[in-house]
Amino acid sequence: MLIQGLTMQTNPDLLARTHPGWVTLEGTVERWSQREDTERAVRNLAGVKIVVNKIAVTPAKPVTEDVRKAIEQALDRRAEREARRIRVDVRDGAVTLTGLVHSWAERQSVLSSSTRCPTNRYPSAPMMRPVAAA
């Protein structure tokens, strides 16, 4: 049967039961998108009027390091975006920071980081201010 071939080809843990015009999908997948994709593929077949999707989503157990790595990557991406919002001007050993930050604590963190640079003799951030809360 065509439907059975489609589901078995994409995931051997899936089963399609058919009755004229009806298809019942059963089995397990790891991601919600796999469940939706399977239903969409079957729903678009000629002669299918009703799809009953009983596919269970059972995600693989997350590995602590995978989760930690994903969080670190997300934070790194955010830090890179935020750093581009700060303009750094250096004149005669004086560093001036301008731009927008999300809070006074973040402003202080940026200013503090700039003072740790050994060549920064006169740090200031007169124009660096938190953005208004949305």
N, C-alpha and C positions, 0 to 999 in steps of 0.2 A: 504494500500500500504506500502511496506517495507520501502521505503525512508521516507515517511511521518512519519512512526512510529519511525524511527531513530532520525529524527530531533525533533519531539515532545518530545521524551524521554529525550533528552539532554537539550532542551531549548524550552519551550512552545511558545516563541516569534518568533520562526522560522517557515517558511513555505517552502515546496518543491513543485514546480510545475513540472510535468513531461510531456514529449512528447517522443515518441520512440527514445531512444538514447540520449535525452537531459534532463538535470535537471537544473531548475532555482531555486536558493536559495534566499529567501527574509526574512527580519526581522531585528532585532537588537540584538547586543551583547555588552558586556562591554569591552572586550579585543580583540585585533587583533588576538591573538593566538586562541581564540574561533572561530573566523571567518575562519582562516586557517584550524583548526582541522575539522570543519564541512565540508569544501570543500574537504579535503583529504579523509574523511570517505566516502563521497558520490562518489568521483571520482574513488575509488577502487572497487565499486560494479560492478558485472557482468552486461554487457549490456549498461553501461554508457559510452558514447563517448565524450560528451561535457557537461561541467558544467559552467553555468553562475552564478557567485556569486554576488548577489546584496545585500548582508548582510551589513548593516550599523554598524559601530562601534561608539557607543555613551557611552564613559566612564562615570562612576558615578562621580559626582562632588567631587573633593577632599576636605577633611575636613582639615582645617588649622593645627590642632594638629597632624593629621596623617602625613602630609607633614613634619612638624617640627620634629616629632619623627624619620621619615625615614632619614632626613638629619643628625640629631644628632647621630644616630646609624652608619651611614656611616663615619662620622668624627671620632667617637670613634674607629671604626675598623682601620681607617687609622692611627690614633695616636698610637694605640697599635703596628701596624706594624713598624712605624717609630721609636718608642722607642726601639724596639729590635735591631735597627741598631747602637745604641750608647752603647759603653762599658764603664763601670764605674769602676775605680780602686781607692781604698782608702788605703793610707799608712801613718801612723803617722799623721792622721788628714788632710792630703792633698788629695784632690780629683782630679783625672785626667780623663778627658773624651776623648774617641777616637771613631771614626766612621765617617759616611758620613751623611750629611744633604743636603737639597735642595737649600739653599741660605745662604748668610751671615746673613740675618735677623733671619733665623731659628737657625743658630749657636749661635747667640747672645741670643736668647730666651732660648735655652737649657742651655747655660752657666749661664745666669741670674737665671734660675730656680734652678740650683745647688747651687748658692750662698745663696739662701734663706734657705737652710738647716742649722740649727744652729750648727751642728757638723762639717761643712765644713770650715776649717780655711784658706786653701790655694787653692782656685779653679783655675784650668787651663784647657785649651783645646787645647794643642799644635798640636795635630794630628787630630782634628775634622775639616773637610773642606767640602765645598759644592761639590756635584758631578757635573761633566761637563754637560752642557745642551745638550739634545739629539736633 
